[in-house]
Amino acid sequence: MKLEKRYSNLFEPFKIGKLEIKNRFVMAPMGPGGLSTPDGAFNEKGIEYYVERAKGGTGLIITGICYVENEIEKKAMPTMPCPTLNPVSFIKTASQMTERVHAYDSKIFLQLTAGFGRVAIPAILRGEAVAPSPIENFWNPKIMCRELTTEEVETIVKKFAEAAVIAKMSGFDGVEIHAVHEGYLLDQFTIALFNKRTDKYGGDLMGRLRFPIEIVQAIKKACGDDFPVSLRYSVKSYIKGIRQGGLAEEEFTELGRDIDEGLEAAKILEEAGYDAFNADAGTYDSWYWNHPPMYQKKGLYLPLTKKLKKVVNVPVLVAGRMEDPELASSALEEGKADAIVIGRGLLADPQLPNKIKSGKVDDIRPCLGCHDGCMGRIAQVKPLCCAVNPQVGREAEYGVKPAEKTKKVMVIGGGIAGMEAARICALRGHKVSLYEKGDNLGGVLLAAGVPDFKKDDIRLVHWYEKQLKDLKVDVHLNTEVTKELVDEINPDAVIVATGSTPKQLNMPGIERTLQATDVLLGKKKVGDKVVVIGGGLVGCELALWLAKQGKKVIIVELLKDILSAGMPIPHMNSEMLKDLLKFYNVEIRTNTSIAAVNDTGAVVKTETGEEIIVADSVIMAIGYDSDNRLYKQIAPYKAETYLLGDARKVQNIMNAIWDAYEVARNI
């Protein structure tokens, strides 16, 4: 494999303590939902999941969180691995994983957690919610968390040491402590806002840091000074209020850990024995900092890690949408970090490091920052996966195998579902032709990817275009398929992915309105005062895009809240989008419907009657209807015909890709 010199610094080795790691790529710890056994060990899916990233060239893999105990904060099992629950079972499975990871010259750390505290989802608990001090549960304010006793905290410290010993016996190269980060239990102890204790674990900064200090000291005593211990660390909390984050664009009073305290605490924690800082920012109250959606800038933590690097001598690892090799390489060169932590980017494409190393950057499947397949699913108590890579979490059992019989496959529609279906069919050896009535592949992603915060949608379209070209898929643009054309071609299998059409309202003045896609694609111009009809995801993102251009925007939504209809939107995405709309002064009218459009603007109905909203432009963003007309013509007489994407059911990118992958891998 030829090394791409442009990014050669990403492939220089570095050390955490005395442990040498072959390159600067680190797999971020991500909650391993569905990857553990009932007795707290890793299951086969979990092993394959981590080994796949080692195969892809990642230098250091950090597992998702593992409980160190389950009796003080009692969680319903199994949800995550727990080394101390059944050490023998854990060692048997984990050692298989570490041995296989090491075969690829990768290193692996086990991430250990003190628990959730105030941010525990009530459904996962089978006992009382606990916290450093009596405080209401983040998700349900009616639940008051019990204050942990001094003895219970001391017990958790001992459990960390016990779990670390088990990790070392299992072949892990080190452990990472979860976490003075994201507002989890350990972080709650360190933040004065949540810690009102009067014992040795409260009070001033040293008292509040005593819990993580005792943890690293106990591990070093049990495992030796040479056993690396890294710390997942939020340099700044970004807490504007309880359950309210602060945006990078705004000024606010920090209620959590501010940057000065973050740097001071880091120096204390390094002195205590931590060998590296896996750095980010945020808490559950500002969740869009810990789990940055597409609305966050890439490399969002770099201004913080640049400062952190100046006060600590141990390696600083940085996450935060860092999968772009140009950004990653520059961060190392400019001294803002020592290693690059990638989470969702390694879900989307496990081969990311290898592809960068061999100069195949254009072949990296992009992460969209959508959270639909990863955090969104975990929040729904579903297994971890990825919107653009359906194989995540089921690597061994859900791959693509060559077709037993080569078929002539006709794919109708060049949107996301059609492209994925064509790609998988071609990978399996079928002879594939794809027909698109427009002059470009991409479907609705071409419009969706116009805003500055959605550029990865366009990157995904370009990725598909390259894959289809490399696989020699016969692509026909500007070709509208009819039943007669299908008869003429006579394929063995037909995949219909004809997408959807914008919903239409029967109302006075409908001809005066614009469609969201036409505005995004620049086919229609808008004035300075804009009314967007529909407060779903399309309407809200359109409104934000227009407001960032300086336009006065009003969203009109029939329901009682925006972003409440359609596919579920992950919490961090919806909260940040709402905060951004507020910051850019987008006015939101809920419980309001459109009645008519005239030369003055939009006539709307509210609970108190009709009123006119003066506007230069009225844009419709009320959703889409499936376009399955061609399918209905073909399906009755063509035995092997499939309906995919929005043509089957209007959903999101994840569902379009997953449905296409499932069908195409079995044709």
C-alpha positions as CSV (number, residue, x, y, z in Angstrom):
1,M,0.0,0.0,0.0
2,K,1.6,3.3,-1.2
3,L,1.7,6.0,1.5
4,E,0.0,9.3,0.6
5,K,2.8,11.8,1.5
6,R,0.4,14.7,1.8
7,Y,-1.0,13.3,5.0
8,S,2.1,11.4,6.2
9,N,2.0,13.0,9.7
10,L,-1.2,11.1,10.4
11,F,0.8,7.9,10.2
12,E,3.6,8.7,12.5
13,P,3.7,6.7,15.7
14,F,3.2,8.3,19.1
15,K,3.2,7.2,22.7
16,I,0.7,7.2,25.6
17,G,2.9,6.6,28.6
18,K,5.3,3.9,27.3
19,L,2.8,2.4,24.9
20,E,3.6,3.1,21.3
21,I,0.7,3.4,18.8
22,K,1.4,3.0,15.1
23,N,-0.4,6.0,13.8
24,R,-2.4,9.0,15.0
25,F,-5.9,7.6,14.4
26,V,-8.0,6.7,17.4
27,M,-11.4,5.2,17.3
28,A,-13.7,7.2,19.6
29,P,-15.6,5.4,22.3
30,M,-19.2,4.9,21.3
31,G,-21.9,3.3,23.4
32,P,-21.8,-0.4,22.4
33,G,-25.6,-1.0,22.3
34,G,-26.3,-4.6,21.4
35,L,-22.7,-5.7,21.6
36,S,-22.7,-7.4,25.0
37,T,-24.0,-10.7,26.6
38,P,-26.4,-11.0,29.5
39,D,-23.5,-11.6,31.9
40,G,-21.6,-8.4,30.9
41,A,-19.1,-9.8,28.4
42,F,-18.6,-8.9,24.7
43,N,-20.7,-10.9,22.3
44,E,-19.5,-12.0,18.8
45,K,-21.0,-8.9,17.2
46,G,-19.0,-6.7,19.5
47,I,-15.8,-8.5,18.7
48,E,-16.3,-8.3,15.0
49,Y,-17.3,-4.6,15.3
50,Y,-14.0,-3.6,16.9
51,V,-11.8,-6.0,14.8
52,E,-13.2,-4.4,11.7
53,R,-11.9,-1.0,12.7
54,A,-8.5,-2.6,13.4
55,K,-8.5,-4.1,9.9
56,G,-9.2,-0.6,8.6
57,G,-5.9,0.7,10.0
58,T,-7.0,2.5,13.2
59,G,-4.0,2.8,15.5
60,L,-5.8,2.9,18.8
61,I,-9.3,1.6,19.5
62,I,-11.2,2.7,22.5
63,T,-14.3,0.6,23.3
64,G,-17.6,2.1,24.3
65,I,-18.4,2.4,28.0
66,C,-18.3,-0.6,30.3
67,Y,-19.8,-0.5,33.8
68,V,-17.4,-1.1,36.7
69,E,-20.3,-2.1,38.9
70,N,-24.0,-2.6,38.8
71,E,-25.1,-2.7,42.4
72,I,-24.9,1.0,43.5
73,E,-26.3,2.5,40.3
74,K,-28.4,-0.5,39.3
75,K,-28.9,-0.8,35.6
76,A,-31.1,-3.3,33.8
77,M,-28.8,-5.8,32.2
78,P,-27.6,-6.4,29.6
79,T,-27.1,-2.9,28.2
80,M,-23.3,-2.5,28.3
81,P,-20.4,-4.8,29.2
82,C,-19.3,-5.0,32.8
83,P,-16.0,-6.7,33.6
84,T,-16.7,-7.2,37.3
85,L,-20.1,-8.9,36.8
86,N,-18.6,-12.2,35.6
87,P,-14.8,-11.8,35.2
88,V,-14.2,-15.3,33.8
89,S,-16.8,-14.8,31.0
90,F,-15.5,-11.3,30.3
91,I,-11.9,-12.4,30.0
92,K,-12.8,-15.4,27.7
93,T,-14.6,-13.1,25.2
94,A,-12.5,-9.9,25.5
95,S,-9.2,-11.8,25.1
96,Q,-10.4,-13.1,21.7
97,M,-11.1,-9.6,20.7
98,T,-7.8,-8.1,21.9
99,E,-5.8,-10.9,20.3
100,R,-7.4,-10.3,16.9
101,V,-7.0,-6.5,17.2
102,H,-3.3,-6.9,18.0
103,A,-2.9,-9.0,14.9
104,Y,-3.4,-5.8,12.9
105,D,-0.8,-4.0,15.0
106,S,-3.5,-1.9,16.6
107,K,-3.8,-1.2,20.3
108,I,-7.1,-1.2,22.3
109,F,-8.2,0.5,25.5
110,L,-11.3,-0.6,27.6
111,Q,-13.4,2.4,28.6
112,L,-14.7,2.2,32.1
113,T,-17.5,4.3,33.5
114,A,-18.6,5.3,37.0
115,G,-22.2,5.5,35.7
116,F,-24.8,8.0,34.6
117,G,-26.0,9.8,37.7
118,R,-28.5,12.5,36.9
119,V,-28.5,11.7,33.2
120,A,-29.6,8.1,33.5
121,I,-32.5,7.3,31.3
122,P,-35.1,6.1,33.9
123,A,-36.0,3.1,31.8
124,I,-32.5,1.6,32.1
125,L,-32.5,1.7,35.9
126,R,-33.8,-1.0,38.2
127,G,-33.1,0.9,41.4
128,E,-32.9,4.5,42.6
129,A,-31.3,7.2,40.5
130,V,-28.1,8.4,42.1
131,A,-26.0,11.6,41.9
132,P,-23.3,13.5,43.8
133,S,-26.0,15.5,45.5
134,P,-29.8,15.5,45.5
135,I,-30.8,16.7,42.1
136,E,-33.6,16.1,39.6
137,N,-33.1,13.6,36.8
138,F,-32.2,15.2,33.5
139,W,-34.9,13.3,31.5
140,N,-37.6,13.3,34.2
141,P,-37.6,16.2,36.6
142,K,-40.1,14.4,38.8
143,I,-37.4,11.9,39.7
144,M,-35.0,13.1,42.5
145,C,-31.6,11.5,42.5
146,R,-30.3,10.1,45.8
147,E,-27.0,11.4,47.0
148,L,-24.3,8.7,47.0
149,T,-22.7,8.1,50.4
150,T,-19.0,8.5,50.9
151,E,-18.6,4.7,51.3
152,E,-20.4,4.1,48.0
153,V,-18.0,6.4,46.2
154,E,-15.1,4.6,47.7
155,T,-16.5,1.3,46.6
156,I,-16.8,2.6,43.0
157,V,-13.2,3.6,43.1
158,K,-12.2,0.1,44.2
159,K,-14.4,-1.3,41.4
160,F,-12.5,0.8,38.8
161,A,-9.2,-0.8,40.0
162,E,-10.8,-4.3,39.9
163,A,-12.2,-3.7,36.4
164,A,-8.8,-2.4,35.2
165,V,-7.1,-5.5,36.5
166,I,-9.6,-7.7,34.6
167,A,-9.0,-5.5,31.5
168,K,-5.2,-6.0,31.7
169,M,-5.8,-9.8,32.1
170,S,-7.9,-9.7,29.0
171,G,-5.1,-8.2,26.9
172,F,-6.2,-4.6,26.8
173,D,-3.3,-2.2,26.4
174,G,-4.8,0.3,28.7
175,V,-8.0,1.8,30.0
176,E,-9.8,5.0,29.5
177,I,-11.8,6.6,32.3
178,H,-15.3,7.7,31.5
179,A,-15.4,10.5,32.3
180,V,-14.8,14.0,33.4
181,H,-16.9,14.6,30.3
182,E,-20.5,15.0,29.0
183,G,-22.0,15.4,32.4
184,Y,-22.0,11.7,33.4
185,L,-21.7,10.8,37.1
186,L,-18.0,11.3,37.4
187,D,-18.2,14.7,35.6
188,Q,-21.1,15.7,37.9
189,F,-18.8,15.3,40.9
190,T,-16.3,17.7,39.3
191,I,-18.8,20.5,38.5
192,A,-19.9,22.8,41.3
193,L,-23.4,23.2,39.7
194,F,-24.2,19.6,40.5
195,N,-21.9,18.8,43.4
196,K,-23.0,20.3,46.8
197,R,-21.3,17.7,48.9
198,T,-19.7,18.5,52.2
199,D,-17.5,15.4,52.5
200,K,-14.1,14.8,51.0
201,Y,-15.6,14.5,47.5
202,G,-17.1,18.0,47.5
203,G,-16.2,21.6,48.2
204,D,-13.4,23.3,46.3
205,L,-11.9,22.2,43.0
206,M,-9.5,19.7,44.6
207,G,-12.4,18.1,46.6
208,R,-14.5,17.9,43.5
209,L,-11.6,16.3,41.5
210,R,-10.9,13.8,44.3
211,F,-13.1,11.0,42.7
212,P,-11.2,10.9,39.4
213,I,-7.9,11.4,41.2
214,E,-8.5,8.4,43.4
215,I,-9.6,6.3,40.4
216,V,-6.3,6.8,38.5
217,Q,-4.2,6.3,41.6
218,A,-6.1,3.0,42.5
219,I,-5.6,1.7,38.9
220,K,-1.9,2.6,38.8
221,K,-1.5,0.8,42.2
222,A,-3.3,-2.3,41.0
223,C,-1.9,-2.5,37.4
224,G,1.4,-0.7,37.6
225,D,2.6,2.7,36.6
226,D,3.3,1.6,33.1
227,F,-0.3,0.6,32.4
228,P,-1.8,3.5,30.5
229,V,-4.8,5.4,31.8
230,S,-6.4,8.0,29.5
231,L,-9.3,10.3,30.5
232,R,-12.3,11.3,28.5
233,Y,-12.3,15.0,29.3
234,S,-14.6,18.0,28.5
235,V,-12.5,21.1,28.6
236,K,-15.6,23.3,28.8
237,S,-19.2,22.5,29.6
238,Y,-21.2,25.0,27.5
239,I,-24.0,25.0,30.0
240,K,-26.2,28.1,29.6
241,G,-28.9,26.7,31.9
242,I,-30.2,23.4,33.2
243,R,-31.1,21.5,30.0
244,Q,-30.0,24.4,27.9
245,G,-26.7,24.5,26.0
246,G,-24.9,27.6,24.7
247,L,-24.0,28.1,21.1
248,A,-20.5,29.0,19.8
249,E,-22.1,32.0,18.2
250,E,-23.5,33.5,21.4
251,E,-22.2,35.0,24.6
252,F,-23.5,33.5,27.8
253,T,-22.5,32.9,31.4
254,E,-21.0,29.4,31.8
255,L,-22.7,27.5,34.6
256,G,-20.5,24.4,34.3
257,R,-16.8,24.1,33.9
258,D,-15.4,27.2,32.1
259,I,-12.2,27.2,30.1
260,D,-10.1,28.5,33.0
261,E,-11.2,25.8,35.4
262,G,-11.0,23.3,32.6
263,L,-7.3,24.0,32.1
264,E,-6.6,24.2,35.8
265,A,-8.3,20.9,36.4
266,A,-6.4,19.2,33.6
267,K,-3.1,20.2,35.2
268,I,-4.2,18.6,38.5
269,L,-5.4,15.4,36.8
270,E,-2.2,15.1,34.9
271,E,-0.3,15.4,38.1
272,A,-2.5,12.7,39.6
273,G,-1.4,10.2,36.9
274,Y,-3.5,10.4,33.8
275,D,-1.4,9.6,30.7
276,A,-3.6,11.3,28.1
277,F,-6.6,13.5,27.6
278,N,-9.3,12.4,25.1
279,A,-10.6,15.9,24.8
280,D,-14.0,17.4,23.8
281,A,-16.6,19.7,25.3
282,G,-20.1,19.8,26.6
283,T,-22.6,17.9,28.8
284,Y,-26.0,16.4,28.5
285,D,-27.4,20.0,29.0
286,S,-25.4,21.0,25.9
287,W,-25.5,17.6,24.2
288,Y,-24.9,19.0,20.7
289,W,-21.3,19.7,21.9
290,N,-20.6,16.1,22.9
291,H,-22.4,14.7,19.9
292,P,-22.0,17.3,17.2
293,P,-24.6,17.2,14.5
294,M,-24.2,18.6,11.0
295,Y,-24.9,22.1,12.3
296,Q,-21.6,22.2,14.2
297,K,-18.4,23.2,12.4
298,K,-15.9,20.4,11.8
299,G,-13.0,20.5,14.2
300,L,-15.1,22.4,16.8
301,Y,-12.9,21.4,19.7
302,L,-9.6,22.5,18.2
303,P,-9.7,26.0,19.8
304,L,-10.0,24.3,23.2
305,T,-7.3,21.6,22.6
306,K,-4.9,24.3,21.4
307,K,-5.1,25.8,24.9
308,L,-5.1,22.4,26.6
309,K,-1.9,21.5,24.8
310,K,-0.1,24.5,26.4
311,V,-0.8,23.4,30.0
312,V,-0.3,19.6,29.9
313,N,2.6,17.5,28.8
314,V,0.8,14.2,28.1
315,P,-0.8,13.6,24.7
316,V,-4.0,15.4,23.8
317,L,-6.4,13.4,21.6
318,V,-9.1,15.4,19.8
319,A,-12.5,14.4,18.4
320,G,-15.2,16.5,16.9
321,R,-16.0,15.7,13.2
322,M,-12.3,15.3,12.4
323,E,-12.6,12.7,9.6
324,D,-11.4,15.2,6.9
325,P,-7.7,14.3,6.4
326,E,-6.8,17.9,5.6
327,L,-8.3,19.1,8.8
328,A,-6.7,16.3,10.8
329,S,-3.3,16.7,9.3
330,S,-3.4,20.5,9.9
331,A,-4.4,20.0,13.6
332,L,-1.3,17.9,14.2
333,E,1.0,20.2,12.2
334,E,-0.3,23.3,14.1
335,G,0.2,21.7,17.5
336,K,-3.5,21.6,18.4
337,A,-3.5,17.8,19.1
338,D,-1.3,14.8,19.2
339,A,-3.8,12.3,17.8
340,I,-7.1,12.4,15.9
341,V,-10.2,10.7,17.4
342,I,-12.8,9.6,14.9
343,G,-16.2,8.0,15.9
344,R,-19.0,8.2,13.4
345,G,-16.5,8.5,10.5
346,L,-15.3,5.0,11.4
347,L,-18.8,3.7,11.5
348,A,-19.5,5.1,8.0
349,D,-16.2,3.7,6.7
350,P,-14.0,1.4,8.8
351,Q,-11.3,1.6,6.1
352,L,-10.9,5.3,6.5
353,P,-7.2,5.3,7.7
354,N,-6.2,2.8,5.1
355,K,-7.9,4.8,2.3
356,I,-6.2,8.0,3.4
357,K,-2.8,6.2,3.6
358,S,-3.2,4.8,0.1
359,G,-4.4,8.1,-1.4
360,K,-8.0,7.0,-1.9
361,V,-9.6,9.8,-0.1
362,D,-12.4,10.1,-2.7
363,D,-13.4,6.5,-1.8
364,I,-14.1,7.3,1.8
365,R,-17.8,7.0,2.5
366,P,-18.8,10.2,4.4
367,C,-20.5,10.5,7.7
368,L,-23.5,12.9,7.5
369,G,-23.5,13.9,11.1
370,C,-27.2,12.8,11.2
371,H,-27.0,10.5,14.3
372,D,-29.9,8.5,12.9
373,G,-28.1,5.2,12.8
374,C,-25.9,5.6,15.9
375,M,-27.0,7.8,18.8
376,G,-30.6,8.0,17.5
377,R,-30.9,4.2,17.6
378,I,-29.2,3.9,21.0
379,A,-31.7,6.4,22.4
380,Q,-34.5,4.1,21.1
381,V,-32.8,1.1,22.8
382,K,-31.9,-0.3,19.4
383,P,-28.5,-1.7,18.4
384,L,-25.8,0.7,17.3
385,C,-25.5,1.0,13.6
386,C,-24.9,3.7,10.9
387,A,-27.2,5.5,8.5
388,V,-24.9,5.1,5.5
389,N,-23.4,1.7,6.5
390,P,-26.0,-0.9,7.4
391,Q,-23.3,-3.4,8.2
392,V,-22.2,-1.7,11.4
393,G,-22.7,-3.9,14.5
394,R,-23.4,-6.9,12.3
395,E,-20.1,-7.0,10.3
396,A,-19.8,-10.8,10.0
397,E,-23.4,-11.7,9.3
398,Y,-24.6,-8.8,7.1
399,G,-22.0,-8.4,4.5
400,V,-22.2,-8.6,0.7
401,K,-21.6,-11.9,-1.0
402,P,-21.2,-12.7,-4.8
403,A,-24.5,-13.6,-6.5
404,E,-25.0,-17.3,-7.2
405,K,-26.6,-16.4,-10.5
406,T,-25.8,-13.3,-12.5
407,K,-28.9,-11.3,-13.4
408,K,-29.7,-8.3,-15.6
409,V,-30.9,-5.7,-13.0
410,M,-32.7,-2.5,-14.0
411,V,-32.7,0.3,-11.4
412,I,-35.2,3.1,-12.0
413,G,-34.4,6.3,-10.1
414,G,-31.0,7.8,-9.3
415,G,-31.7,9.0,-5.8
416,I,-30.1,7.6,-2.7
417,A,-32.1,4.3,-2.7
418,G,-31.5,3.7,-6.4
419,M,-27.8,4.4,-6.2
420,E,-27.3,2.1,-3.2
421,A,-29.3,-0.7,-4.8
422,A,-27.2,-0.3,-8.0
423,R,-24.0,-0.3,-6.0
424,I,-24.7,-3.5,-4.1
425,C,-26.1,-5.4,-7.1
426,A,-22.9,-4.5,-9.1
427,L,-20.7,-5.5,-6.2
428,R,-22.3,-8.9,-6.2
429,G,-21.6,-9.4,-9.9
430,H,-25.0,-8.5,-11.5
431,K,-25.2,-6.6,-14.7
432,V,-26.7,-3.3,-13.6
433,S,-28.3,-0.4,-15.5
434,L,-29.6,2.7,-13.7
435,Y,-32.0,5.2,-15.2
436,E,-32.6,8.7,-14.0
437,K,-35.0,11.2,-15.5
438,G,-33.0,14.2,-14.4
439,D,-29.6,15.4,-15.6
440,N,-27.8,14.4,-12.3
441,L,-27.8,11.6,-9.8
442,G,-28.7,12.3,-6.2
443,G,-32.4,12.9,-6.1
444,V,-33.5,15.1,-3.2
445,L,-30.0,15.1,-1.7
446,L,-29.0,17.7,-4.4
447,A,-31.4,20.2,-2.7
448,A,-30.9,19.0,0.8
449,G,-27.1,19.4,0.5
450,V,-27.2,23.1,-0.6
451,P,-27.0,24.7,3.0
452,D,-23.5,25.1,4.3
453,F,-24.3,22.8,7.1
454,K,-25.4,19.9,4.8
455,K,-22.4,19.7,2.5
456,D,-21.8,16.1,3.5
457,D,-25.0,15.1,1.7
458,I,-23.4,16.3,-1.5
459,R,-20.2,14.4,-0.6
460,L,-22.3,11.3,-0.3
461,V,-23.7,11.8,-3.8
462,H,-20.2,12.3,-5.2
463,W,-19.1,9.1,-3.4
464,Y,-21.9,7.1,-5.0
465,E,-21.2,8.6,-8.4
466,K,-17.6,7.4,-8.1
467,Q,-18.5,3.9,-6.8
468,L,-21.0,3.4,-9.6
469,K,-18.4,4.5,-12.2
470,D,-15.7,2.2,-10.7
471,L,-18.2,-0.7,-10.7
472,K,-19.1,0.1,-14.4
473,V,-22.8,0.5,-13.7
474,D,-24.5,1.6,-16.9
475,V,-26.0,5.0,-16.0
476,H,-28.6,6.6,-18.2
477,L,-29.4,10.3,-17.3
478,N,-32.2,12.4,-18.8
479,T,-34.2,9.2,-19.3
480,E,-37.7,8.8,-18.0
481,V,-38.6,5.2,-17.8
482,T,-42.0,3.9,-19.0
483,K,-43.6,0.5,-18.9
484,E,-42.7,0.1,-22.6
485,L,-39.0,0.7,-22.0
486,V,-39.0,-1.9,-19.2
487,D,-40.7,-4.3,-21.7
488,E,-38.1,-3.5,-24.3
489,I,-35.1,-4.0,-22.0
490,N,-36.7,-7.1,-20.3
491,P,-34.5,-7.2,-17.2
492,D,-34.5,-10.2,-14.8
493,A,-35.1,-7.9,-11.9
494,V,-36.5,-4.3,-11.6
495,I,-35.9,-2.0,-8.8
496,V,-38.2,1.0,-8.7
497,A,-36.9,3.9,-6.7
498,T,-38.8,6.8,-8.3
499,G,-38.8,9.0,-5.2
500,S,-41.5,11.4,-4.1
501,T,-43.3,14.6,-5.1
502,P,-44.0,17.6,-2.9
503,K,-47.4,17.6,-1.2
504,Q,-49.9,20.0,-2.6
505,L,-52.6,22.0,-0.9
506,N,-55.9,23.0,-2.5
507,M,-56.1,26.7,-1.4
508,P,-56.5,30.1,-2.9
509,G,-53.2,31.5,-4.1
510,I,-51.3,28.2,-4.2
511,E,-49.8,29.3,-7.6
512,R,-48.1,32.1,-5.7
513,T,-46.1,29.8,-3.5
514,L,-42.6,28.3,-4.0
515,Q,-41.4,24.8,-3.4
516,A,-38.6,24.3,-0.9
517,T,-36.5,22.3,-3.4
518,D,-36.8,24.9,-6.1
519,V,-35.6,27.6,-3.6
520,L,-32.7,25.5,-2.4
521,L,-31.6,24.7,-6.0
522,G,-31.7,28.3,-7.0
523,K,-34.5,27.8,-9.5
524,K,-36.7,30.3,-7.6
525,K,-35.5,33.5,-5.9
526,V,-37.0,34.7,-2.6
527,G,-37.4,38.2,-1.1
528,D,-36.2,39.5,2.2
529,K,-39.4,38.6,4.2
530,V,-40.1,34.9,3.9
531,V,-42.8,32.7,5.3
532,V,-42.0,29.0,5.4
533,I,-45.1,26.7,5.6
534,G,-44.1,23.6,7.6
535,G,-42.0,23.2,10.6
536,G,-40.6,19.8,9.9
537,L,-36.9,19.1,9.3
538,V,-37.0,20.5,5.7
539,G,-38.8,23.6,6.7
540,C,-36.6,24.3,9.7
541,E,-33.3,23.8,7.9
542,L,-34.6,25.9,5.0
543,A,-35.5,28.7,7.4
544,L,-32.1,28.5,9.1
545,W,-30.3,28.7,5.8
546,L,-32.3,31.7,4.7
547,A,-32.0,33.4,8.1
548,K,-28.2,33.0,8.0
549,Q,-28.4,35.0,4.7
550,G,-30.0,37.9,6.6
551,K,-33.6,37.3,5.6
552,K,-36.5,37.7,8.0
553,V,-38.1,34.3,8.3
554,I,-41.3,33.1,9.9
555,I,-42.1,29.4,10.2
556,V,-45.8,28.5,10.2
557,E,-46.5,25.1,11.7
558,L,-49.9,23.4,12.2
559,L,-48.8,21.3,15.2
560,K,-48.0,22.5,18.7
561,D,-44.2,22.2,18.2
562,I,-41.7,22.2,15.3
563,L,-39.8,19.1,14.4
564,S,-42.5,16.9,15.9
565,A,-43.8,15.3,12.7
566,G,-42.2,12.8,10.4
567,M,-39.2,10.6,11.3
568,P,-37.8,10.9,14.8
569,I,-35.0,13.5,15.0
570,P,-32.1,12.7,17.4
571,H,-32.2,14.9,20.5
572,M,-28.9,16.7,20.0
573,N,-29.9,17.6,16.4
574,S,-33.3,18.9,17.2
575,E,-32.1,20.9,20.2
576,M,-29.3,22.6,18.3
577,L,-31.5,23.4,15.3
578,K,-34.1,25.0,17.7
579,D,-31.4,27.0,19.4
580,L,-30.0,28.2,16.1
581,L,-33.4,29.2,14.8
582,K,-33.8,31.3,18.0
583,F,-30.3,32.8,17.7
584,Y,-30.9,33.8,14.1
585,N,-34.3,35.4,15.0
586,V,-36.5,33.0,13.1
587,E,-40.1,33.6,14.3
588,I,-42.1,30.4,14.9
589,R,-45.9,30.3,14.8
590,T,-47.2,27.0,16.0
591,N,-50.8,25.8,16.1
592,T,-51.2,27.9,12.9
593,S,-52.3,26.8,9.5
594,I,-52.1,28.3,6.0
595,A,-55.4,29.4,4.5
596,A,-54.4,31.4,1.4
597,V,-51.7,33.4,-0.2
598,N,-52.3,36.8,-1.8
599,D,-50.2,39.7,-3.0
600,T,-49.6,40.8,0.6
601,G,-48.3,37.5,2.0
602,A,-49.7,34.5,3.8
603,V,-53.2,34.3,5.2
604,V,-53.0,32.1,8.3
605,K,-55.5,30.6,10.7
606,T,-54.9,30.7,14.5
607,E,-57.0,29.8,17.5
608,T,-58.2,33.4,17.5
609,G,-59.0,33.7,13.8
610,E,-57.4,34.7,10.6
611,E,-54.5,37.1,10.1
612,I,-52.1,38.2,7.3
613,I,-48.4,37.7,7.6
614,V,-46.8,40.2,5.3
615,A,-44.2,38.5,3.1
616,D,-42.3,38.8,-0.2
617,S,-42.2,35.0,-0.6
618,V,-44.2,32.0,0.8
619,I,-42.4,28.7,0.6
620,M,-44.1,25.3,0.9
621,A,-42.3,22.7,3.0
622,I,-45.1,20.4,4.1
623,G,-43.7,17.1,3.1
624,Y,-43.7,14.6,0.2
625,D,-45.9,11.9,-1.3
626,S,-44.6,8.7,-2.6
627,D,-44.4,8.4,-6.4
628,N,-45.1,4.8,-7.0
629,R,-47.1,5.1,-10.3
630,L,-44.6,3.2,-12.4
631,Y,-44.3,0.5,-9.9
632,K,-48.0,-0.1,-10.0
633,Q,-47.8,-0.5,-13.7
634,I,-44.9,-2.9,-13.7
635,A,-45.4,-5.0,-10.5
636,P,-48.5,-7.0,-11.7
637,Y,-46.7,-8.7,-14.5
638,K,-43.0,-8.5,-13.6
639,A,-42.2,-11.2,-11.1
640,E,-39.1,-9.8,-9.5
641,T,-40.0,-6.1,-9.0
642,Y,-39.0,-4.2,-5.9
643,L,-40.1,-0.8,-4.6
644,L,-37.6,1.2,-2.6
645,G,-36.8,4.6,-1.0
646,D,-39.4,7.4,-0.9
647,A,-41.3,5.6,-3.6
648,R,-42.2,2.9,-1.0
649,K,-42.5,5.2,2.0
650,V,-41.2,8.7,2.6
651,Q,-38.7,8.4,5.4
652,N,-35.0,9.5,5.7
653,I,-31.6,8.7,4.1
654,M,-31.0,5.9,6.6
655,N,-34.1,4.0,5.7
656,A,-33.6,4.5,2.0
657,I,-30.1,3.1,2.2
658,W,-30.9,0.2,4.5
659,D,-33.9,-0.9,2.5
660,A,-31.9,-0.8,-0.7
661,Y,-29.0,-2.7,0.9
662,E,-31.3,-5.4,2.3
663,V,-33.0,-6.0,-1.1
664,A,-30.0,-5.7,-3.3
665,R,-27.8,-8.1,-1.2
666,N,-30.5,-10.8,-1.7
667,I,-31.3,-10.5,-5.5
